[in-house]
């Protein structure tokens, strides 16, 4: 069974995360208190529910305990902290929370949240990457030095297998999915051949990705 993700808070950031995880083939439980936001995302995710995530019983009933990783994308600081505490009490260790300030980040880390993201700051980095690389289609900062990249395969990458490219050994980059036309290949095998125009989804450290870009940009 594939790892299931939970996304609490369906603003722009939460909705983007939920849709992209499903796009990569992972089942998502999307939660918000606003019926309109839930209705807008329900056709794109496996599960969507109108839930007050600050209510432990309601959150448990929605199935959040089935999720290995939960992204808390709630803008309200008090709600964000309370929801993160509830998730910790449920025994969910992989919590990624959105922060809106340095103080918010410090409190989240104090209560045990290991991954804190600043979507607005990340957006600035994404714009720069899009402007400086024709091949980078999207960019998400997962942590301070680890990024998830959607990359359009160049001619330099084309017609080579993942084994031959040896991206993990050479650059520390892990290809987690390949989108080819309307098909998504999740966890591609080492023998998978890259075709020009394929959309590659990979994770790596920021400095390693920069080296990769210099090697394969046209």
Protein Blocks (a to p, Z undefined) as FASTA:
>chain_A
ZZddddehjafklmmmmmmmmmnopacddddfblklmmmmmmmpmbdcdddfklmklmmm
nopmmpmbdcdfbfblklmmmmmmmmmmnopabdcdddfbfklmmmmmmnopabdcdfkl
mmmmmmmmmmmomklmbdcdfblmbccddddddfklgopafklnommmmnopacfbdceh
jbccehiafklccdehiacdddddfklmmmmmmmmpZZ
